[in-house]
């Protein structure tokens, strides 16, 4: 297990904006950063990062936390995996305590597969130094024009042309055949085992964080029955529809240039990268998917598709791009001169020549498609009609109204057809799409199982109590260590007929006020998450006399990070989209911390009294001979009188989200 010293060192070193900046394109927004959610599809940014608080919040998915929890959520890592990843990023040496046999046995299956994949990548790369590897694999890469630096950077490799050379080596190194088979680097059939990528040069495929997910292998002999390129099979760690070759190597350049080039093959990526154009990825020969587009969208909204200049390349360039248009991304297409592809063009040109060519020859997708189909339909009215419908179908995918209108007018000029005809056709296509979407929603709703939701006073009470408990946690997290002047009220006479209060002003820490008020009444939180967080906060404040949210988060090892982030960043959602420009005015600060704290505590007491009264009334209603109903009724009267006094002192209603606007400055 990782030592606490290492965990603390990682929390101290990790900067949430630096960590998330490796995965999401962030833009400054006041004291925070904002960007598109990496967890949901969206066009307006709802993902907020607070460098001051060192936490993040994704308002579209509800997720949130610190740097560690982001890596856990984004990469599907366990807590130890995330700590190791961040330790590597910040150059922190990992100290581990001795694992027990039981702990070794419960190693995560995914982690075992990742370890197998990493070993495989290292082993394949090492084979380039063997006699066979030099003669076949290394020679192939050198013939393609790859330098030694490039071969090492992309960790290119070779699997010997032997039935089980890799499998035997991996088993000898201690890796289990079960995980060799599950990752797909080995094939197991009954009592036989052999290498999947026998006799192929190897291209490791990495995640956005750099972990080896799978492999692409190219055969070098002329065997007709064997596929030229072979990818790893679907597994727990590799989903070909959700990966892009080169994304790990390209992510920083994509974010920096605010542009991503999309090509077809592995060598296209490598050759362009070697030439200096590093913001390039490949769909690895598969049809482009919405998940792959989302990977790019996390880093930029601008994508240029690069393909060969022949007819097949032209057709390939327009496949799948409707998916890109649907996301609202800016799509351009650039084709190379006939007989050239990105690989060959990059080999024969300098970086500046490549960049100039791509800049000057990239055209917006609709213009490219209109011109291409116009040439194909020349002189054939039927083909031209079909072509126009095809163009309109693509324009209909664009979510932005202004962009759609611009493209309609541009296409009308290229196709020599009236704008009104295109607008009319566009309206029909979009209306048809909306009708189909509505039918689908109705069908899904009809097929969905009916669930009956009971709305009762008890449920409403639980919700209200949760809001009040959440408010107390928020005050502690934000202002627990702050000194405030409180007006404390003490009961002078509690005869049951009159209750008089004496008001005494005095300076207290906010947490002391809350702790003493709740402790004196022996009040505990009903929500177990809030109770755990409250206990930890009070422990920290009692010991340290100050509150560090990072210390709270690290103490729970990510378990309650989302709850804490949600509470401490709830206010940031008000500033995401400049609501006030749209005439939406959230409530502004109008109370001091001490006033709001006292008010919340009064509301909490008020609620608890109401709850006690309801419980007593239920007992009275049962008319049990074991209960003294007269005594019970007297208690109800006393509690109702106390509640009335509190009502008079606490006229302000708690807001629906349990937090006052003033809390987040």
NUPAVEX-962539 format. One record per residue (C-alpha): x, y, z; chain; residue in one letter. Coordinates in steps of 0.05 Angstrom, whole numbers. Example, Ala and Ser with C-alpha at 12.3 -4.5 7.8 and 13.67 -1.06 7.14 Angstrom:
BEGIN
- east, north, up, chain, res
- 246, -90, 156, A, A;
- 273, -21, 143, A, S;
# end
This chain:
BEGIN
- east, north, up, chain, res
- 0, 0, 0, A, X;
- 22, 72, -13, A, X;
- 47, 106, 50, A, X;
- 11, 166, 79, A, X;
- 74, 207, 70, A, X;
- 70, 197, -6, A, X;
- -5, 212, -7, A, X;
- 6, 278, 31, A, X;
- 64, 297, -15, A, X;
- 20, 286, -76, A, X;
- -36, 328, -48, A, X;
- 13, 383, -31, A, X;
- 46, 383, -100, A, X;
- -13, 372, -147, A, X;
- -45, 435, -176, A, X;
- -115, 420, -199, A, X;
- -111, 470, -257, A, X;
- -46, 438, -282, A, X;
- -73, 367, -277, A, X;
- -139, 381, -311, A, X;
- -105, 425, -363, A, X;
- -72, 362, -391, A, X;
- -142, 336, -409, A, X;
- -189, 395, -417, A, X;
- -179, 461, -453, A, X;
- -189, 513, -397, A, X;
- -201, 587, -405, A, X;
- -195, 640, -351, A, X;
- -261, 661, -320, A, X;
- -250, 711, -264, A, X;
- -210, 677, -210, A, X;
- -230, 609, -238, A, X;
- -222, 570, -303, A, X;
- -278, 540, -344, A, X;
- -283, 490, -401, A, X;
- -327, 438, -434, A, X;
- -345, 379, -391, A, X;
- -301, 318, -404, A, X;
- -357, 273, -378, A, X;
- -417, 295, -419, A, X;
- -431, 323, -488, A, X;
- -443, 398, -484, A, X;
- -432, 461, -525, A, X;
- -431, 512, -469, A, X;
- -378, 505, -415, A, X;
- -404, 481, -348, A, X;
- -339, 453, -321, A, X;
- -307, 498, -269, A, X;
- -237, 495, -237, A, X;
- -219, 536, -176, A, X;
- -144, 546, -167, A, X;
- -157, 581, -100, A, X;
- -198, 525, -71, A, X;
- -160, 472, -110, A, X;
- -224, 437, -131, A, X;
- -265, 426, -194, A, X;
- -339, 420, -207, A, X;
- -375, 393, -268, A, X;
- -445, 421, -265, A, X;
- -469, 380, -324, A, X;
- -453, 312, -293, A, X;
- -453, 331, -220, A, X;
- -383, 305, -209, A, X;
- -330, 344, -172, A, X;
- -270, 339, -127, A, X;
- -196, 353, -127, A, X;
- -138, 334, -173, A, X;
- -137, 262, -148, A, X;
- -212, 251, -158, A, X;
- -208, 281, -228, A, X;
- -157, 229, -249, A, X;
- -199, 175, -215, A, X;
- -262, 197, -253, A, X;
- -230, 212, -319, A, X;
- -183, 152, -325, A, X;
- -226, 104, -283, A, X;
- -167, 95, -236, A, X;
- -170, 70, -165, A, X;
- -145, 118, -111, A, X;
- -75, 85, -109, A, X;
- -71, 87, -186, A, X;
- -88, 161, -186, A, X;
- -36, 176, -132, A, X;
- 17, 138, -171, A, X;
- -1, 176, -235, A, X;
- 5, 243, -200, A, X;
- 69, 223, -164, A, X;
- 100, 207, -231, A, X;
- 77, 274, -260, A, X;
- 107, 314, -203, A, X;
- 169, 271, -193, A, X;
- 150, 245, -125, A, X;
- 182, 181, -101, A, X;
- 129, 130, -80, A, X;
- 138, 98, -12, A, X;
- 98, 34, -3, A, X;
- 83, -6, 59, A, X;
- 87, -81, 57, A, X;
- 26, -113, 26, A, X;
- -7, -173, 58, A, X;
- -20, -237, 19, A, X;
- -94, -220, 21, A, X;
- -82, -151, -9, A, X;
- -40, -181, -64, A, X;
- -96, -230, -82, A, X;
- -147, -175, -91, A, X;
- -108, -137, -144, A, X;
- -155, -101, -190, A, X;
- -167, -140, -254, A, X;
- -162, -77, -296, A, X;
- -96, -59, -264, A, X;
- -70, -129, -281, A, X;
- -90, -118, -353, A, X;
- -56, -50, -354, A, X;
- 7, -82, -326, A, X;
- 6, -135, -381, A, X;
- -3, -82, -435, A, X;
- 55, -41, -408, A, X;
- 100, -102, -405, A, X;
- 80, -120, -476, A, X;
- 96, -50, -502, A, X;
- 165, -52, -468, A, X;
- 179, -122, -493, A, X;
- 159, -107, -565, A, X;
- 201, -44, -565, A, X;
- 260, -83, -537, A, X;
- 256, -133, -593, A, X;
- 280, -80, -642, A, X;
- 349, -91, -612, A, X;
- 351, -166, -626, A, X;
- 379, -195, -691, A, X;
- 311, -211, -719, A, X;
- 282, -145, -695, A, X;
- 337, -105, -726, A, X;
- 333, -141, -793, A, X;
- 257, -137, -799, A, X;
- 222, -89, -751, A, X;
- 276, -36, -743, A, X;
- 292, -38, -818, A, X;
- 218, -27, -834, A, X;
- 213, 35, -790, A, X;
- 278, 64, -819, A, X;
- 253, 52, -890, A, X;
- 191, 93, -871, A, X;
- 239, 149, -852, A, X;
- 229, 146, -776, A, X;
- 287, 169, -734, A, X;
- 311, 132, -672, A, X;
- 283, 188, -630, A, X;
- 214, 180, -662, A, X;
- 217, 104, -654, A, X;
- 231, 112, -580, A, X;
- 181, 168, -570, A, X;
- 123, 127, -598, A, X;
- 153, 63, -568, A, X;
- 146, 26, -634, A, X;
- 162, -47, -632, A, X;
- 164, -116, -664, A, X;
- 133, -183, -647, A, X;
- 178, -239, -674, A, X;
- 152, -287, -727, A, X;
- 147, -344, -678, A, X;
- 84, -376, -650, A, X;
- 90, -358, -577, A, X;
- 154, -318, -567, A, X;
- 120, -261, -529, A, X;
- 71, -306, -491, A, X;
- 126, -351, -466, A, X;
- 168, -291, -445, A, X;
- 110, -259, -408, A, X;
- 92, -322, -370, A, X;
- 165, -331, -352, A, X;
- 165, -259, -326, A, X;
- 107, -277, -279, A, X;
- 47, -251, -318, A, X;
- -16, -294, -316, A, X;
- -42, -327, -380, A, X;
- -112, -305, -360, A, X;
- -94, -231, -368, A, X;
- -51, -242, -430, A, X;
- -113, -272, -462, A, X;
- -160, -218, -435, A, X;
- -118, -161, -462, A, X;
- -113, -197, -529, A, X;
- -37, -198, -537, A, X;
- -41, -274, -531, A, X;
- -94, -322, -557, A, X;
- -112, -383, -516, A, X;
- -150, -442, -547, A, X;
- -158, -502, -501, A, X;
- -87, -524, -485, A, X;
- -54, -482, -539, A, X;
- -28, -411, -533, A, X;
- 4, -365, -584, A, X;
- 18, -292, -600, A, X;
- -37, -252, -633, A, X;
- 13, -204, -667, A, X;
- 63, -256, -692, A, X;
- 109, -227, -745, A, X;
- 83, -156, -741, A, X;
- 111, -87, -726, A, X;
- 76, -58, -666, A, X;
- 43, 9, -651, A, X;
- 22, 18, -578, A, X;
- -45, 55, -570, A, X;
- -47, 99, -508, A, X;
- -102, 134, -468, A, X;
- -104, 209, -458, A, X;
- -63, 198, -395, A, X;
- -10, 154, -429, A, X;
- -30, 85, -406, A, X;
- -23, 30, -458, A, X;
- -94, 7, -477, A, X;
- -79, -38, -536, A, X;
- -39, -47, -599, A, X;
- -41, -41, -674, A, X;
- 2, -90, -712, A, X;
- 23, -87, -786, A, X;
- 42, -151, -821, A, X;
- 106, -149, -863, A, X;
- 100, -212, -905, A, X;
- 56, -223, -966, A, X;
- 8, -273, -934, A, X;
- -58, -261, -970, A, X;
- -103, -290, -916, A, X;
- -75, -245, -861, A, X;
- -102, -175, -850, A, X;
- -51, -120, -865, A, X;
- -68, -85, -800, A, X;
- -93, -119, -737, A, X;
- -117, -84, -674, A, X;
- -125, -111, -603, A, X;
- -194, -141, -590, A, X;
- -246, -106, -548, A, X;
- -230, -113, -474, A, X;
- -241, -81, -406, A, X;
- -186, -30, -422, A, X;
- -190, -24, -498, A, X;
- -250, 1, -537, A, X;
- -231, 19, -608, A, X;
- -290, 66, -614, A, X;
- -266, 106, -555, A, X;
- -192, 115, -571, A, X;
- -151, 156, -619, A, X;
- -80, 138, -639, A, X;
- -31, 192, -619, A, X;
- -78, 230, -572, A, X;
- -30, 224, -513, A, X;
- 29, 250, -555, A, X;
- -14, 305, -587, A, X;
- -57, 331, -530, A, X;
- -13, 389, -508, A, X;
- -2, 412, -580, A, X;
- -76, 407, -596, A, X;
- -94, 451, -536, A, X;
- -38, 500, -551, A, X;
- -54, 507, -626, A, X;
- -130, 502, -612, A, X;
- -133, 456, -673, A, X;
- -132, 381, -685, A, X;
- -112, 347, -750, A, X;
- -147, 280, -762, A, X;
- -114, 228, -807, A, X;
- -126, 155, -825, A, X;
- -65, 115, -805, A, X;
- -11, 105, -752, A, X;
- 46, 125, -799, A, X;
- 9, 189, -819, A, X;
- 9, 211, -746, A, X;
- 82, 192, -734, A, X;
- 108, 224, -798, A, X;
- 73, 290, -787, A, X;
- 94, 291, -714, A, X;
- 166, 278, -735, A, X;
- 162, 336, -785, A, X;
- 140, 383, -729, A, X;
- 64, 381, -736, A, X;
- 47, 350, -669, A, X;
- -27, 365, -662, A, X;
- -48, 304, -702, A, X;
- -87, 240, -685, A, X;
- -114, 181, -723, A, X;
- -179, 141, -720, A, X;
- -135, 80, -734, A, X;
- -171, 60, -797, A, X;
- -239, 53, -764, A, X;
- -301, 95, -778, A, X;
- -301, 158, -736, A, X;
- -346, 153, -674, A, X;
- -379, 204, -629, A, X;
- -335, 181, -571, A, X;
- -272, 196, -611, A, X;
- -299, 264, -629, A, X;
- -312, 279, -555, A, X;
- -239, 263, -540, A, X;
- -218, 317, -589, A, X;
- -272, 365, -565, A, X;
- -242, 364, -495, A, X;
- -181, 397, -524, A, X;
- -207, 441, -581, A, X;
- -269, 458, -622, A, X;
- -230, 461, -687, A, X;
- -215, 399, -728, A, X;
- -185, 392, -798, A, X;
- -192, 325, -833, A, X;
- -132, 305, -876, A, X;
- -138, 251, -929, A, X;
- -107, 228, -994, A, X;
- -120, 268, -1058, A, X;
- -148, 209, -1099, A, X;
- -222, 194, -1107, A, X;
- -222, 143, -1050, A, X;
- -189, 194, -1004, A, X;
- -240, 246, -1023, A, X;
- -298, 200, -1006, A, X;
- -265, 180, -940, A, X;
- -258, 253, -922, A, X;
- -333, 263, -920, A, X;
- -350, 199, -882, A, X;
- -366, 210, -809, A, X;
- -360, 285, -811, A, X;
- -435, 294, -801, A, X;
- -421, 268, -731, A, X;
- -370, 324, -722, A, X;
- -420, 376, -747, A, X;
- -472, 352, -696, A, X;
- -425, 369, -639, A, X;
- -420, 441, -661, A, X;
- -346, 435, -677, A, X;
- -314, 475, -734, A, X;
- -296, 424, -788, A, X;
- -248, 436, -846, A, X;
- -222, 387, -898, A, X;
- -155, 387, -932, A, X;
- -136, 337, -986, A, X;
- -66, 328, -1013, A, X;
- -45, 328, -1086, A, X;
- -63, 265, -1125, A, X;
- -15, 210, -1108, A, X;
- 4, 240, -1041, A, X;
- -20, 224, -971, A, X;
- -2, 256, -903, A, X;
- 55, 206, -894, A, X;
- 89, 218, -961, A, X;
- 76, 293, -960, A, X;
- 106, 301, -891, A, X;
- 168, 262, -912, A, X;
- 183, 307, -970, A, X;
- 168, 376, -940, A, X;
- 192, 419, -883, A, X;
- 149, 438, -823, A, X;
- 136, 508, -849, A, X;
- 117, 481, -918, A, X;
- 69, 432, -887, A, X;
- 36, 484, -843, A, X;
- 30, 533, -901, A, X;
- -1, 479, -945, A, X;
- -52, 458, -891, A, X;
- -69, 531, -875, A, X;
- -79, 552, -948, A, X;
- -115, 489, -973, A, X;
- -162, 472, -916, A, X;
- -234, 487, -934, A, X;
- -296, 486, -891, A, X;
- -332, 420, -896, A, X;
- -396, 444, -929, A, X;
- -358, 481, -983, A, X;
- -313, 421, -995, A, X;
- -372, 373, -999, A, X;
- -412, 419, -1044, A, X;
- -356, 426, -1094, A, X;
- -339, 352, -1093, A, X;
- -410, 328, -1104, A, X;
- -422, 382, -1156, A, X;
- -367, 353, -1199, A, X;
- -394, 283, -1191, A, X;
- -465, 304, -1210, A, X;
- -447, 347, -1270, A, X;
- -497, 339, -1327, A, X;
- -542, 291, -1288, A, X;
- -605, 325, -1258, A, X;
- -624, 264, -1216, A, X;
- -554, 260, -1185, A, X;
- -555, 335, -1174, A, X;
- -622, 331, -1136, A, X;
- -595, 274, -1092, A, X;
- -531, 314, -1081, A, X;
- -570, 375, -1058, A, X;
- -610, 333, -1008, A, X;
- -544, 304, -983, A, X;
- -515, 373, -972, A, X;
- -578, 397, -937, A, X;
- -578, 336, -892, A, X;
- -507, 355, -870, A, X;
- -526, 427, -858, A, X;
- -585, 404, -817, A, X;
- -537, 371, -768, A, X;
- -506, 438, -749, A, X;
- -536, 461, -682, A, X;
- -522, 535, -690, A, X;
- -576, 575, -728, A, X;
- -529, 628, -755, A, X;
- -478, 577, -781, A, X;
- -534, 538, -815, A, X;
- -559, 601, -851, A, X;
- -488, 620, -874, A, X;
- -476, 550, -901, A, X;
- -543, 550, -938, A, X;
- -526, 615, -973, A, X;
- -456, 591, -990, A, X;
- -481, 524, -1016, A, X;
- -535, 558, -1058, A, X;
- -481, 599, -1093, A, X;
- -437, 538, -1106, A, X;
- -494, 494, -1130, A, X;
- -528, 549, -1170, A, X;
- -596, 539, -1137, A, X;
- -643, 587, -1103, A, X;
- -633, 599, -1029, A, X;
- -708, 594, -1016, A, X;
- -708, 523, -1043, A, X;
- -651, 503, -997, A, X;
- -683, 537, -937, A, X;
- -748, 502, -951, A, X;
- -714, 434, -957, A, X;
- -674, 448, -894, A, X;
- -738, 463, -856, A, X;
- -769, 397, -879, A, X;
- -708, 357, -860, A, X;
- -703, 389, -791, A, X;
- -778, 382, -777, A, X;
- -774, 309, -799, A, X;
- -715, 299, -752, A, X;
- -753, 331, -694, A, X;
- -814, 287, -707, A, X;
- -771, 224, -708, A, X;
- -736, 246, -644, A, X;
- -804, 258, -610, A, X;
- -829, 190, -633, A, X;
- -766, 158, -604, A, X;
- -775, 194, -538, A, X;
- -849, 173, -534, A, X;
- -830, 101, -550, A, X;
- -775, 100, -498, A, X;
- -822, 130, -446, A, X;
- -876, 78, -463, A, X;
- -826, 21, -456, A, X;
- -796, 47, -391, A, X;
- -820, 12, -328, A, X;
- -870, 53, -288, A, X;
- -845, 76, -220, A, X;
- -891, 105, -168, A, X;
- -861, 161, -128, A, X;
- -893, 173, -60, A, X;
- -893, 246, -38, A, X;
- -906, 249, 36, A, X;
- -893, 299, 92, A, X;
- -839, 252, 118, A, X;
- -802, 254, 51, A, X;
- -808, 329, 48, A, X;
- -782, 334, 119, A, X;
- -722, 291, 102, A, X;
- -706, 336, 42, A, X;
- -711, 399, 84, A, X;
- -667, 369, 139, A, X;
- -616, 350, 86, A, X;
- -614, 422, 60, A, X;
- -604, 449, 130, A, X;
- -549, 398, 145, A, X;
- -516, 416, 79, A, X;
- -518, 489, 97, A, X;
- -482, 476, 162, A, X;
- -427, 437, 126, A, X;
- -420, 493, 75, A, X;
- -411, 545, 130, A, X;
- -358, 502, 165, A, X;
- -320, 490, 100, A, X;
- -319, 562, 79, A, X;
- -316, 600, 145, A, X;
- -304, 549, 201, A, X;
- -241, 582, 226, A, X;
- -266, 654, 220, A, X;
- -276, 698, 281, A, X;
- -346, 728, 283, A, X;
- -389, 767, 333, A, X;
- -450, 726, 353, A, X;
- -512, 745, 391, A, X;
- -526, 685, 437, A, X;
- -593, 679, 471, A, X;
- -601, 646, 538, A, X;
- -668, 625, 568, A, X;
- -682, 662, 632, A, X;
- -748, 631, 650, A, X;
- -776, 568, 620, A, X;
- -840, 559, 660, A, X;
- -879, 534, 601, A, X;
- -921, 598, 600, A, X;
- -869, 651, 585, A, X;
- -799, 642, 555, A, X;
- -754, 703, 561, A, X;
- -686, 710, 528, A, X;
- -624, 749, 548, A, X;
- -580, 769, 489, A, X;
- -505, 768, 499, A, X;
- -456, 790, 446, A, X;
- -388, 757, 441, A, X;
- -333, 738, 392, A, X;
- -328, 664, 373, A, X;
- -299, 621, 319, A, X;
- -354, 600, 272, A, X;
- -340, 526, 283, A, X;
- -342, 536, 359, A, X;
- -412, 568, 353, A, X;
- -438, 510, 311, A, X;
- -403, 456, 351, A, X;
- -428, 483, 419, A, X;
- -499, 493, 394, A, X;
- -505, 423, 364, A, X;
- -466, 389, 420, A, X;
- -507, 420, 475, A, X;
- -571, 392, 444, A, X;
- -537, 326, 427, A, X;
- -557, 336, 354, A, X;
- -530, 289, 300, A, X;
- -538, 293, 225, A, X;
- -588, 246, 192, A, X;
- -547, 243, 128, A, X;
- -488, 196, 142, A, X;
- -443, 231, 90, A, X;
- -455, 298, 124, A, X;
- -443, 267, 192, A, X;
- -376, 238, 170, A, X;
- -354, 303, 138, A, X;
- -378, 344, 199, A, X;
- -339, 299, 247, A, X;
- -275, 305, 206, A, X;
- -282, 381, 200, A, X;
- -292, 390, 274, A, X;
- -232, 344, 289, A, X;
- -187, 384, 243, A, X;
- -211, 451, 270, A, X;
- -204, 429, 343, A, X;
- -133, 405, 330, A, X;
- -107, 456, 279, A, X;
- -151, 517, 294, A, X;
- -157, 527, 219, A, X;
- -188, 490, 162, A, X;
- -154, 464, 99, A, X;
- -204, 435, 50, A, X;
- -149, 395, 18, A, X;
- -135, 362, 85, A, X;
- -208, 343, 91, A, X;
- -209, 314, 20, A, X;
- -145, 274, 31, A, X;
- -171, 246, 96, A, X;
- -229, 213, 59, A, X;
- -185, 189, 1, A, X;
- -235, 216, -49, A, X;
- -296, 182, -19, A, X;
- -332, 247, -2, A, X;
- -294, 293, -50, A, X;
- -353, 301, -97, A, X;
- -399, 321, -40, A, X;
- -349, 372, -13, A, X;
- -334, 401, -82, A, X;
- -409, 406, -97, A, X;
- -419, 446, -33, A, X;
- -359, 492, -38, A, X;
- -369, 507, -113, A, X;
- -445, 512, -117, A, X;
- -441, 587, -126, A, X;
- -395, 583, -187, A, X;
- -453, 560, -231, A, X;
- -482, 630, -226, A, X;
- -423, 659, -265, A, X;
- -416, 606, -318, A, X;
- -457, 637, -373, A, X;
- -462, 710, -354, A, X;
- -533, 701, -329, A, X;
- -541, 775, -312, A, X;
- -532, 793, -385, A, X;
- -593, 750, -397, A, X;
- -633, 788, -344, A, X;
- -627, 732, -292, A, X;
- -607, 761, -226, A, X;
- -588, 712, -170, A, X;
- -593, 735, -98, A, X;
- -533, 776, -74, A, X;
- -498, 781, -7, A, X;
- -542, 814, 44, A, X;
- -521, 782, 110, A, X;
- -459, 773, 153, A, X;
- -430, 704, 165, A, X;
- -452, 707, 238, A, X;
- -524, 726, 220, A, X;
- -530, 671, 169, A, X;
- -499, 619, 215, A, X;
- -546, 637, 271, A, X;
- -605, 636, 224, A, X;
- -588, 566, 197, A, X;
- -580, 539, 268, A, X;
- -647, 569, 288, A, X;
- -680, 538, 227, A, X;
- -648, 471, 245, A, X;
- -675, 475, 316, A, X;
- -742, 496, 288, A, X;
- -744, 435, 243, A, X;
- -723, 387, 299, A, X;
- -777, 414, 345, A, X;
- -829, 405, 290, A, X;
- -804, 334, 280, A, X;
- -808, 319, 355, A, X;
- -880, 346, 357, A, X;
- -900, 303, 298, A, X;
- -870, 241, 331, A, X;
- -907, 255, 397, A, X;
- -972, 266, 359, A, X;
- -964, 199, 325, A, X;
- -953, 165, 392, A, X;
- -1015, 199, 421, A, X;
- -1056, 176, 361, A, X;
- -1038, 104, 377, A, X;
- -1072, 113, 446, A, X;
- -1027, 63, 479, A, X;
- -1042, 48, 553, A, X;
- -967, 52, 566, A, X;
- -964, 125, 547, A, X;
- -988, 183, 591, A, X;
- -1026, 223, 538, A, X;
- -1034, 282, 585, A, X;
- -959, 287, 595, A, X;
- -948, 279, 520, A, X;
- -998, 335, 505, A, X;
- -962, 381, 554, A, X;
- -896, 367, 518, A, X;
- -929, 384, 452, A, X;
- -954, 451, 480, A, X;
- -885, 467, 507, A, X;
- -851, 450, 442, A, X;
- -902, 490, 401, A, X;
- -891, 550, 446, A, X;
- -816, 545, 437, A, X;
- -825, 538, 362, A, X;
- -869, 600, 361, A, X;
- -814, 640, 396, A, X;
- -763, 615, 345, A, X;
- -811, 632, 288, A, X;
- -813, 704, 312, A, X;
- -738, 709, 315, A, X;
- -725, 674, 249, A, X;
- -769, 702, 194, A, X;
- -723, 690, 135, A, X;
- -735, 627, 94, A, X;
- -677, 581, 76, A, X;
- -666, 583, 1, A, X;
- -684, 520, -39, A, X;
- -611, 498, -49, A, X;
- -597, 506, 25, A, X;
- -545, 561, 13, A, X;
- -548, 636, 15, A, X;
- -517, 673, -44, A, X;
- -471, 711, 4, A, X;
- -432, 649, 23, A, X;
- -391, 648, -41, A, X;
- -352, 712, -51, A, X;
# end
